Amino acid sequence: MAKGVNIKKLETDLWESADLLRSGSKLTSNQYCMPVLGLIFLRYAYSRFKIVEAEIIKNRPVRNGRVLPVEASDFAEKSALFLPKEAQYSYLVNLPANITAQKLMSADGHVMNSLGEVVNNAMGLVEAQSEQLSGVLPKDYTIFSDELLAELLRIFNNDALDDVGGDVIGRIYEYFLNKFAKNIASDDGVFFTPKPLVKMIVNILEPKTGILLDPACGSGGMFVQTGDFVNASGMVANNAMTFYGQEKVEYNAQLCLMNMAVHGLTGVIKSGDEANTFYHDAHNLNGCCDYIMANPPFNVDKVKSESSAAAGRLPFGLPSVNKNKEVGNGNYLWISYFYSYLNEHGRAGFVMASSSTDSQGKDKDIREQLIDTGHVDVIISVANNFFYTKSLPCSLWFFDKGKAEELKDKVLFIDARNYYTVVDRTLNEWSEWQLKNLNAIVWLYRGELEKYSSLLAEYRAALGSEQTFSEIKAQLQDTIKAKREEAKTAIEKAGRKDRKSLQAKFDEEISQLVDCFNVANEAVWLYEKFGDGDYKDIPGLCKIADRKTIKEEKGCSLTPGAYVGVAPVAEDGVDFSERMAEIHRELSKLQAESNDLMDTISTNLKGMGL
């Protein structure tokens, strides 16, 4: 990345600064979220504006010794927003403190008396430049005091955010969206699908060109990740893909459109009642989509069966309907829609409640019909705590109507419930290398050996050694241990004033070694299972099953655990009775120490007359 920007530090610093302001105000995270994301968007638009303006001026004709002024049409040709002076970030951040004294006029001819009104006016001017953004940007900045808003503007007036080529602002926007999703518990995180799940879906579907629909698009993560994937392959996402979204909650649709704009993507997003996917195919895309990606709301009840049936997209019929003519659980409505939207070679990937892989009644009937199509491709079980406000496990489902003939009779099951990285007590995720490893299993199932070989080469390049992965891992383990001992000794010997800087130096060195060790650890995990690229069923992890087995032996279950079984427990060489005696001695010692401590406390209390 240009300018040597430390993106992780920048994300953290900006968030901490902005959240400090929020906690010092009387605003809730709900009130604060959209305006702050709006400012990040405005900062992006300004960075992009400056770059494109420089390109235009470079080749601008000269008349009578003067360079012709830039116009809105010049920016449209380069897929960038033209910003009038009053909507440019530099103008806003440099306004004097006393807004009233400036006698500023809004676009509709009103005098503006607060910074909030000026920023609202800027958002309106930006919307006027883009049909996609019309009515989308926040215009409630008068909830802020002028002092607070000026400070927020200053926080995002950071030169590092001009590195648009490195997509810094896109990363910042996603980071803030993530943090808000965790903070706004009342929203239950519905507008944000954790990035590892989104990346896994996109990586397995491998979008290249065509129509992508997300019928429950939330904040647009599927579109953004698809854009990144397509751009990384050497194509231009806006040329290769057509993005369509439906989102019932208008607030979430606004987040989505801003998110897409920050990442330079265009699409058609419909929101409100007409975008309720249970009852509407808002874009008339049934049978037309090359890709479906979604994280729909799970276990929705009270869906009107007659309305959903009339809306079509139910090739396998309705799930169970109660006496009130309602579908009591909407999971299999979603699953049916996703399948129905696909064209003859389309692929679908979506998040679904874990219970859906084995639910009974009409759900089972629909699942059997799905299995009979031969288009069920991959099912992955995901551990608890991948969502920011839910601890429930989930599954990732994948359909492929263009499946290779030799795979038509097969389904790949992956049980990843024991494979993840712990972020904190309530959150798990897949690291980048863990995502690659799970993806590699799918490549081997599909016979795509060259992709697997490329990943091994990527590991080699990252580790920079020709030793075996196991040897590199062992060597790094020893190096980390030695470095920690060296740090301890050096810090103990150092003078008090030098200890903090010395600690920071060693922490950085150890952190880099640990990062490298983690890469080696994942390389060992993959290579020990599949070597140079030989797929095999791994107990407790993955299994390829045919349709006969799925239907006759497993009763149409699509639960990975029913197929992969349990991983064998490695022999650790510890004598059980000896270890139990050791634990008993440790407990006895701790109990004695506890009794001594209680006696001391009791004696002290008596001495105090208590």
KEGUSE-344316 format. One record per residue (C-alpha): x, z, y; residue in three letters; chain. Coordinates in steps of 0.02 Angstrom, whole numbers. Each point is the difference from the previous one (the first is absolute). Example, Ala and Ser with C-alpha at 12.3 -4.5 7.8 and 13.67 -1.06 7.14 Angstrom:
BEGIN
     xx     zz     yy res chain
    615    390   -225 ALA     A
     69    -33    172 SER     A
% end
This chain:
BEGIN
     xx     zz     yy res chain
      0      0      0 MET     A
     60    -43    174 ALA     A
     73    129    117 LYS     A
     36    119   -144 GLY     A
   -171     81     17 VAL     A
    -25    147   -118 ASN     A
   -183    -39    -35 ILE     A
    -37    160    -95 LYS     A
     68    109    139 LYS     A
    -92   -104    130 LEU     A
   -165     19    -94 GLU     A
     22    188    -15 THR     A
     56     25    181 ASP     A
   -144   -101     71 LEU     A
   -128     88   -110 TRP     A
     65    173     41 GLU     A
     -1    -38    187 SER     A
   -176    -73     -3 ALA     A
    -71    135   -113 ASP     A
     76    136    110 LEU     A
   -102    -70    143 LEU     A
   -157     -1   -107 ARG     A
     23    180    -55 SER     A
     25     49    183 GLY     A
   -164    -82     50 SER     A
   -177     39    -56 LYS     A
    -16   -165    -93 LEU     A
    -30    -13   -188 THR     A
     96   -121   -110 SER     A
   -160   -102    -11 ASN     A
     -7    -21    190 GLN     A
    186    -30     13 TYR     A
     26   -126   -140 CYS     A
    -74   -161     69 MET     A
     68     15    179 PRO     A
    176     36    -62 VAL     A
     -4   -146   -120 LEU     A
    -67   -104    145 GLY     A
    153     43    104 LEU     A
    115    -48   -145 ILE     A
    -93   -165     -9 PHE     A
     19    -27    188 LEU     A
    186     37    -15 ARG     A
     13   -129   -139 TYR     A
    -94   -131    103 ALA     A
    120     30    145 TYR     A
    156    -15   -108 SER     A
    -65   -162    -73 ARG     A
    -49    -61    173 PHE     A
    176     26     68 LYS     A
     83    -93   -143 ILE     A
   -119   -149     11 VAL     A
      9     -2    189 GLU     A
    191    -15    -10 ALA     A
    -17   -146   -122 GLU     A
   -125    -89    114 ILE     A
    104     24    158 ILE     A
    156    -64    -88 LYS     A
    -77   -174    -15 ASN     A
   -113      8    152 ARG     A
     -6   -149    119 PRO     A
     62     26    178 VAL     A
    -99    -64    150 ARG     A
     70      3    176 ASN     A
    140    113    -57 GLY     A
   -120    127    -79 ARG     A
    -36     35   -183 VAL     A
   -185    -30    -34 LEU     A
    -92    165    -34 PRO     A
    -51     37   -179 VAL     A
   -184    -17    -46 GLU     A
   -114     68   -135 ALA     A
     -3   -169    -88 SER     A
    189      6    -24 ASP     A
    -19    161   -100 PHE     A
   -146    -66   -104 ALA     A
    113   -141    -62 GLU     A
    120    132    -67 LYS     A
   -135    112    -79 SER     A
     34    139    125 ALA     A
   -111     93    122 LEU     A
     19    -37    184 PHE     A
      0    162    100 LEU     A
    -53      4    182 PRO     A
    112    115    105 LYS     A
   -129    142     -4 GLU     A
      4      0   -191 ALA     A
    189      3    -18 GLN     A
     74    161    -65 TYR     A
    138      5    133 SER     A
   -133     -7    137 TYR     A
    -98    145    -76 LEU     A
    149    113    -36 VAL     A
     70    -22    176 ASN     A
   -159     37     97 LEU     A
     14    141    130 PRO     A
    -78    167    -48 ALA     A
   -136    -10    134 ASN     A
   -110   -141    -65 ILE     A
   -137     25    130 THR     A
    122    -35    142 ALA     A
     42   -170    -75 GLN     A
   -180    -66     25 LYS     A
     12   -101   -160 LEU     A
   -144   -115    -47 MET     A
    -61    -28   -178 SER     A
    -40   -172    -70 ALA     A
   -185     30     35 ASP     A
     34     47    182 GLY     A
     -6    191     -6 HIS     A
    127    115     82 VAL     A
     99     96   -132 MET     A
     35    184     34 ASN     A
     91     54   -159 SER     A
    135    -62   -116 LEU     A
   -128      0   -140 GLY     A
   -104   -128     95 GLU     A
    155   -108     28 VAL     A
     43      1   -186 VAL     A
   -182    -37    -45 ASN     A
      9   -149    118 ASN     A
    162    -58    -83 ALA     A
    -83      4   -171 MET     A
   -144   -105     66 GLY     A
    121   -127     72 LEU     A
     87    -15   -169 VAL     A
   -166    -23    -91 GLU     A
    -42   -142    119 ALA     A
    150    -95    -70 GLN     A
    -53     10   -183 SER     A
   -167    -32    -83 GLU     A
     60     98   -154 GLN     A
     30    155    106 LEU     A
   -162     -9    101 SER     A
    -82    171      0 GLY     A
    135     71   -113 VAL     A
    126     91    111 LEU     A
    -34    181     53 PRO     A
    -62     26    177 LYS     A
    -25    188      6 ASP     A
    163     48     84 TYR     A
    -91    103    132 THR     A
    -10    140   -130 ILE     A
    184     29     42 PHE     A
     64     84    155 SER     A
    112   -114    103 ASP     A
    149    111    -41 GLU     A
    -28     -9   -188 LEU     A
    -32   -188      0 LEU     A
    154    -33    107 ALA     A
    105    100   -124 GLU     A
    -72    -99   -146 LEU     A
     41   -163     87 LEU     A
    177     63     27 ARG     A
     20     49   -185 ILE     A
    -33   -178    -57 PHE     A
    106    -76    138 ASN     A
    146      0   -120 ASN     A
    123   -145     -2 ASP     A
     10      8   -190 ALA     A
   -180    -61     -6 LEU     A
     54   -167     74 ASP     A
     76    -44   -168 ASP     A
   -155    -98    -49 VAL     A
     98   -112   -117 GLY     A
     32    150   -111 GLY     A
   -184     45      6 ASP     A
     41    171     70 VAL     A
   -165     18     90 ILE     A
    -96    -52   -155 GLY     A
     90    137    -95 ARG     A
    -36    125    139 ILE     A
   -185    -47      0 TYR     A
    -11     22   -190 GLU     A
     95    165     10 TYR     A
   -120     69    131 PHE     A
   -150    -65    -98 LEU     A
     66     90   -153 ASN     A
     27    163     95 LYS     A
   -173     -8     79 PHE     A
    -78    -33   -170 ALA     A
     78    161    -64 LYS     A
    -54     98    155 ASN     A
   -178    -63     15 ILE     A
    -64     87   -155 ALA     A
   -181    -19     56 SER     A
     18   -188    -22 ASP     A
     65     29   -176 ASP     A
    134   -130     27 GLY     A
   -124   -141    -31 VAL     A
     87   -118    119 PHE     A
    171     12    -77 PHE     A
     58    -51   -175 THR     A
    172     73    -37 PRO     A
    133   -133     19 LYS     A
     73     16   -177 PRO     A
   -169    -43    -76 LEU     A
    -21   -147    119 VAL     A
    175    -64    -38 LYS     A
    -28     14   -187 MET     A
   -159   -104     13 ILE     A
     82   -133    107 VAL     A
    159     -7   -105 ASN     A
    -97    -27   -161 ILE     A
   -120   -129     74 LEU     A
    144    -93     85 GLU     A
   -105    -89    134 PRO     A
     68   -169     53 LYS     A
   -134   -102     84 THR     A
   -189     -5     15 GLY     A
   -146    114     42 ILE     A
     19    190     -8 LEU     A
   -154    111     15 LEU     A
      0    188     13 ASP     A
   -185     52     -7 PRO     A
     40    181     45 ALA     A
    146    -33    117 CYS     A
     17    166     92 GLY     A
    151    -10    115 SER     A
     63   -164    -74 GLY     A
    147     57   -106 GLY     A
    -31   -136   -131 MET     A
     12   -136    133 PHE     A
    158     72     78 VAL     A
     90     20   -165 GLN     A
    -53   -174    -55 THR     A
     67    -69    164 GLY     A
    167     86    -31 ASP     A
      6    -66   -180 PHE     A
    -40   -180     49 VAL     A
    120      1    149 ASN     A
    139     70   -110 ALA     A
    -22   -148   -118 SER     A
     45   -118    141 GLY     A
   -176    -55     49 MET     A
   -101     44    156 VAL     A
   -143    115    -47 ALA     A
   -122    -63    132 ASN     A
     26   -178    -62 ASN     A
      1     38   -186 ALA     A
   -142    128     -8 MET     A
   -175     17     70 THR     A
    -49    183     19 PHE     A
   -180     61    -11 TYR     A
    -60    180      5 GLY     A
   -159    101     -8 GLN     A
     -6    179     63 GLU     A
   -162     95     26 LYS     A
     77    129    118 VAL     A
     33    -85    167 GLU     A
    134    128     49 TYR     A
    101    -49   -155 ASN     A
    -24   -185     36 ALA     A
     74     27    173 GLN     A
    152     84    -77 LEU     A
     14   -148   -118 CYS     A
     -3   -132    137 LEU     A
    129     94    102 MET     A
    108     23   -154 ASN     A
     -7   -186    -38 MET     A
     38    -46    181 ALA     A
    151    117      4 VAL     A
     65    -90   -154 HIS     A
    -35   -172     74 GLY     A
   -142    -41   -120 LEU     A
   -168    -81     36 THR     A
   -157     19   -104 GLY     A
   -189     13      1 VAL     A
    -61    180    -19 ILE     A
   -186     40     -1 LYS     A
    -64    177     24 SER     A
   -161     99     10 GLY     A
   -154    -16   -110 ASP     A
     26   -187    -30 GLU     A
    168     45    -77 ALA     A
    -71    123   -128 ASN     A
     70    -85   -156 THR     A
   -132     78   -112 PHE     A
   -131   -108     83 TYR     A
     92   -141     89 HIS     A
    126   -138    -36 ASP     A
     38     -8    186 ALA     A
    118   -149     -9 HIS     A
    -91    -98   -138 ASN     A
    155      6   -109 LEU     A
    -75     28   -172 ASN     A
    103   -102   -125 GLY     A
    119    -59    138 CYS     A
    142    125      9 CYS     A
    178    -22    -60 ASP     A
     33    187     20 TYR     A
   -105    157      8 ILE     A
     83    164     51 MET     A
    -95    160     35 ALA     A
     -8    189     -3 ASN     A
   -188     26      0 PRO     A
    -85    170     19 PRO     A
    -17     79   -173 PHE     A
   -158     64    -85 ASN     A
   -122    -53    137 VAL     A
   -180     49    -46 ASP     A
   -174    -49     60 LYS     A
     39   -186      9 VAL     A
   -165    -97      8 LYS     A
     -2    -98   -162 SER     A
   -123   -134     54 GLU     A
     97    -37    160 SER     A
    166    -10    -91 SER     A
    -75   -110   -136 ALA     A
    -75   -116    131 ALA     A
    171    -15     84 ALA     A
     72    -72   -161 GLY     A
    184      9    -56 ARG     A
    -51     93   -159 LEU     A
     50   -116   -143 PRO     A
    -14    140   -129 PHE     A
   -163     76     64 GLY     A
    -40    165     85 LEU     A
     75    168    -51 PRO     A
   -121    140    -44 SER     A
   -151     17    116 VAL     A
    -97    164     21 ASN     A
   -187     27     23 LYS     A
     22    -18    189 ASN     A
     66   -176    -29 LYS     A
    174     55     54 GLU     A
    169    -29    -77 VAL     A
     68    176    -24 GLY     A
    183    -52      0 ASN     A
     59   -156     91 GLY     A
    169    -19    -87 ASN     A
    -56   -141   -114 TYR     A
    -87    -88    143 LEU     A
    169    -11     85 TRP     A
     87    -55   -160 ILE     A
   -130   -137    -26 SER     A
     13    -60    180 TYR     A
    189    -11    -10 PHE     A
    -11   -108   -156 TYR     A
   -140   -109     71 SER     A
     91    -38    163 TYR     A
    146    -82    -93 LEU     A
     15   -189    -19 ASN     A
     51    -78   -166 GLU     A
    184     53     18 HIS     A
    -22    154    112 GLY     A
     82    169    -20 ARG     A
    -70    171     46 ALA     A
     85    169     20 GLY     A
    -91    158     52 PHE     A
      1    189     -4 VAL     A
   -136     83   -103 MET     A
    -51    175    -56 ALA     A
     85     45   -164 SER     A
   -167     39    -81 SER     A
    -48   -184     10 SER     A
    119    -53   -138 THR     A
   -103     96   -128 ASP     A
   -175     27     73 SER     A
   -147    -27   -116 GLN     A
   -176    -74      4 GLY     A
    -23   -162     99 LYS     A
    177     21     67 ASP     A
     66    -23   -176 LYS     A
   -108   -156    -24 ASP     A
     72    -77    159 ILE     A
    177     50    -52 ARG     A
    -23    -84   -170 GLU     A
    -55   -162     85 GLN     A
    151     11    114 LEU     A
    116     20   -150 ILE     A
    -83   -150    -84 ASP     A
     47   -113    147 THR     A
    185     23    -39 GLY     A
     31     25    186 HIS     A
     41    186     -2 VAL     A
    188     -5     28 ASP     A
     79    170     37 VAL     A
    -65    179     15 ILE     A
    112    137     74 ILE     A
    -37    186      0 SER     A
     60     89    157 VAL     A
     41    185     17 ALA     A
    -91    130    106 ASN     A
     39     23    185 ASN     A
     33   -180     51 PHE     A
   -134     12    134 PHE     A
     23    102    158 TYR     A
   -162     97    -10 THR     A
    -47    -14   -184 LYS     A
     88     66   -154 SER     A
    -96   -108   -125 LEU     A
     94   -121   -114 PRO     A
    -47   -184      7 CYS     A
     31   -164    -90 SER     A
     58   -170     59 LEU     A
    -95   -146    -78 TRP     A
     58   -181     -3 PHE     A
    -99   -156    -46 PHE     A
     74   -174    -20 ASP     A
   -114   -150    -28 LYS     A
    154   -112     -7 GLY     A
     83    100   -138 LYS     A
    126    -91   -110 ALA     A
    -79    -56   -164 GLU     A
    115    111   -104 GLU     A
    -59    154     96 LEU     A
   -188    -36     -5 LYS     A
    -22    117   -148 ASP     A
    110    138     71 LYS     A
     -7    143    127 VAL     A
    151     97     62 LEU     A
    -29    188     15 PHE     A
    120    107    103 ILE     A
    -17    189      9 ASP     A
     97     48    157 ALA     A
    -74    175     17 ARG     A
    170     78    -34 ASN     A
    101   -122    103 TYR     A
      7     33    187 TYR     A
     97     84    140 THR     A
    -60    168     69 VAL     A
    -12     -8    191 VAL     A
    -69    176     22 ASP     A
   -116    123    -86 ARG     A
   -154   -108     26 THR     A
     69   -178      4 LEU     A
     83   -116   -126 ASN     A
     56   -180     20 GLU     A
    100   -138    -83 TRP     A
    169    -33     78 SER     A
     52   -180     33 GLU     A
    102     -4   -161 TRP     A
   -141     78   -101 GLN     A
   -116   -136     65 LEU     A
    126   -131    -56 LYS     A
     16     80   -172 ASN     A
   -187      3    -32 LEU     A
    -11   -179     63 ASN     A
    141    -46   -121 ALA     A
   -108     53   -149 ILE     A
   -132   -125     58 VAL     A
    131   -137     18 TRP     A
     57     27   -179 LEU     A
   -180     -1    -62 TYR     A
    -24   -168     89 ARG     A
    164    -68    -69 GLY     A
     80    -10    174 GLU     A
    175     48    -57 LEU     A
     87    -75    152 GLU     A
    -86    126    115 LYS     A
     54    143   -112 TYR     A
    180    -65      0 SER     A
     -5    -11    190 SER     A
    -51    183      9 LEU     A
    148     51   -110 LEU     A
    113    -99    117 ALA     A
    -81     89    149 GLU     A
     41    168    -80 TYR     A
    180    -57    -28 ARG     A
     15    -53    182 ALA     A
    -74    163     63 ALA     A
    116    106   -107 LEU     A
    154   -108     29 GLY     A
     80     31   -169 SER     A
     26    -92   -164 GLU     A
    -13    160   -102 GLN     A
   -155     29   -106 THR     A
   -147     76     92 PHE     A
     19    159   -103 SER     A
    183     15     47 GLU     A
    -38    -25    184 ILE     A
   -136    133     -8 LYS     A
    114    127    -85 ALA     A
    140    -35    123 GLN     A
   -115     23    150 LEU     A
    -66    162    -74 GLN     A
    178     68     -9 ASP     A
     40    -63    175 THR     A
   -153     84     75 ILE     A
     43    165    -83 LYS     A
    180    -10     63 ALA     A
    -57    -47    176 LYS     A
   -118    151      7 ARG     A
    140    117    -53 GLU     A
    115    -80    130 GLU     A
   -133     23    134 ALA     A
    -26    182    -44 LYS     A
    185     39      8 THR     A
     29    -97    162 ALA     A
   -148     78     90 ILE     A
     51    176    -52 GLU     A
    176    -29     69 LYS     A
    -58    -84    162 ALA     A
    -21     93    163 GLY     A
   -177     45     52 ARG     A
    -11   -135    136 LYS     A
     52   -138   -123 ASP     A
   -114     48   -144 ARG     A
   -157    -88     60 LYS     A
     85   -169     28 SER     A
     96     18   -163 LEU     A
   -161     40    -94 GLN     A
    -83   -155     75 ALA     A
    148   -108    -52 LYS     A
     -4     60   -179 PHE     A
   -190    -10     -8 ASP     A
      9   -184     50 GLU     A
    135    -37   -130 GLU     A
    -94     91   -138 ILE     A
   -163    -85     49 SER     A
     81   -171    -19 GLN     A
     70     48   -170 LEU     A
   -169     65    -57 VAL     A
    -83   -162     55 ASP     A
    127    -96   -102 CYS     A
    -26    115   -148 PHE     A
   -188    -30      8 ASN     A
     30   -188     -8 VAL     A
    113     23   -151 ALA     A
   -129    114    -81 ASN     A
   -134   -134     16 GLU     A
    119   -133    -67 ALA     A
     33    109   -152 VAL     A
   -189     30    -22 TRP     A
    -31   -188     -7 LEU     A
    152    -58    -98 TYR     A
    -15    131   -137 GLU     A
   -177    -64    -35 LYS     A
     15   -188     17 PHE     A
    186    -41     -2 GLY     A
     37   -175     62 ASP     A
   -183    -49     -6 GLY     A
    -82     31   -169 ASP     A
   -178     62     22 TYR     A
    -51    133   -124 LYS     A
   -140    127     -5 ASP     A
     66    167     63 ILE     A
    -94    154    -65 PRO     A
    -73     96    146 GLY     A
     29   -145    122 LEU     A
    -59   -174    -47 CYS     A
    -90    -97   -136 LYS     A
    -65   -178    -20 ILE     A
   -166      2    -94 ALA     A
   -107   -146    -61 ASP     A
   -187    -14     29 ARG     A
    -43     39   -181 LYS     A
     92    166     10 THR     A
    -80     40    167 ILE     A
   -177    -34    -62 LYS     A
      3     53   -182 GLU     A
    126    142     -3 GLU     A
    -16     71    175 LYS     A
   -184    -30     37 GLY     A
     35   -109    153 CYS     A
     99    137     86 SER     A
    120    -62    134 LEU     A
     86    168     19 THR     A
    189    -27    -16 PRO     A
     26    171    -80 GLY     A
   -108    -53   -147 ALA     A
    127   -136    -42 TYR     A
    173     58     53 VAL     A
    -10    171    -83 GLY     A
    120    139     44 VAL     A
    186    -16     30 ALA     A
    105     91   -130 PRO     A
     73    164     62 VAL     A
    188    -14     12 ALA     A
     98    128   -101 GLU     A
     90    108    127 ASP     A
    112     90   -124 GLY     A
    -63    174     52 VAL     A
    -35    129   -135 ASP     A
   -178     59     31 PHE     A
     19    182    -59 SER     A
    164     18     95 GLU     A
    -78    -70    160 ARG     A
   -151    116    -16 MET     A
    114    151    -20 ALA     A
     95    -56    155 GLU     A
   -162    -17    100 ILE     A
    -55    173    -59 HIS     A
    164     75     61 ARG     A
    -19    -86    168 GLU     A
   -178     65     19 LEU     A
     53    177    -47 SER     A
    138     -6    131 LYS     A
   -120    -63    134 LEU     A
   -127    135    -45 GLN     A
    135    135     15 ALA     A
     52    -67    170 GLU     A
   -182     -2     54 SER     A
    -22    183    -54 ASN     A
    157     51     95 ASP     A
    -62    -89    156 LEU     A
   -170     85    -10 MET     A
     85    171    -19 ASP     A
    107    -35    155 THR     A
   -152    -54    103 ILE     A
    -96    156    -56 SER     A
    146    114     47 THR     A
     16    -82    172 ASN     A
   -186     18     33 LEU     A
      6    185    -45 LYS     A
    148     23    116 GLY     A
   -107    -74    140 MET     A
   -138    124    -39 GLY     A
   -117   -133    -69 LEU     A
% end
